[in-house]
Amino acid sequence: MRKIIRRAAAVLLSAALLLTGTASVAAQIDPVEERLAAMSLREKVGQLFVVRVEALDPSGQSDSTRLTWAERQGLKKYPVGGIVVFRQNVKSPEQLKKLLADFQAASGIGLLTAVDEEGGSVARLANASGFDLPQYQSAQAVGTTGDPANARAMGQIIGGYLKTYGLNLDFAPVADVNTNPANTVIGNRAFSSDPAVAAQMVASAVQGFHDAGILCTLKHFPGHGDTAEDSHYGTASSTKTWAEMRETELKPFAAGIAAGADVVMTAHITTPNATQDGLPASLSYTMLTERLRGSWALLGSSAPIRCPCKPFVTTILQQKRL
């Protein structure tokens, strides 16, 4: 009898070890790598693009406020990684929720749903009629308080209502330093003209967005606050050297990255004294690959920044839980 019991115990132990080993192997499977492996090349390329809603209807007949049949077909043909909501896409709270929910349902892969909601003058939702949302005078007004907790609360509040409507990525906070009084595009969109203050505020804002479950963006690298021109309308340029940028414009970006910011948006500005290629930062191999992705000298580290591909797919897989 004792032999039977010992054999039965041995069988149960072996089964337990086998199940534990299976669970261990299953736990080691990376869902991101698994999803990537299942993607076609077309789908992988598509994930690199975040586009306007209207871009998915090449006929130019988009309704802008609802998912049309043509846009649905466009999404199948061009499996983009995300869509960006602008003022023309926002009519009412119910309409926006349905628009975003319909796009998510129509996509074979979960979408990044993005918006420019900085607070202040750039707020696609808070400044739209039909929306009763908290409004901010400006990021500068928050920065003037000198309390980073206010910037964190700003990120929490804005992020909170974005999540309610189905958005998961905000093109904020502005990480520029307002160093040029002649600047016409940044101004009070920046937290401060003091790099140290701006850095504190940006890092806290990043934490606030993350508290709300929203991905956030540092913009506009390597710093649009020192230009006299607006890159929306023509060539804009910063005359500072890279060393000078590290002492001013780059500090908030360093702080934001250290705080875990998810995206860095580059500026269409030339930097003739910081690079030799004559290209705007958004097209510059030196600025983007060697400096931002490569050595990332802002943090005083030679470690490369992670490739954006895998984190973005992680976001796609997890965004339903944001």
ABEGO torsion letter per residue (X at the ends): XAAAAAAAAAAAAAAAAAAAAAAAAAAABBAAAAAAAABBAAAAAAAABBBBAAAABAAGABAGABBBAAAAAAAAABBBABBBBBAAABABAAAAAAAAAAAAAABABBBBBBBBBAEEABBAAAABBGBBBBBBABAAAAAAAGBAAAAAAAAAAAAAAAAAAGBABBBOBBABBBABAABAAAEAABABABAAAAAAAAAAAAAAAAAAGBBBBBOBOAEAAABABBAAAEBBBBABBAAAAAABAAAAAAAAAAAGBABBBBBBBBBAAABAAGBBAAABAAAAAAAAABAGAAAGBABBBBBAAAAAAAAAAAAAAX
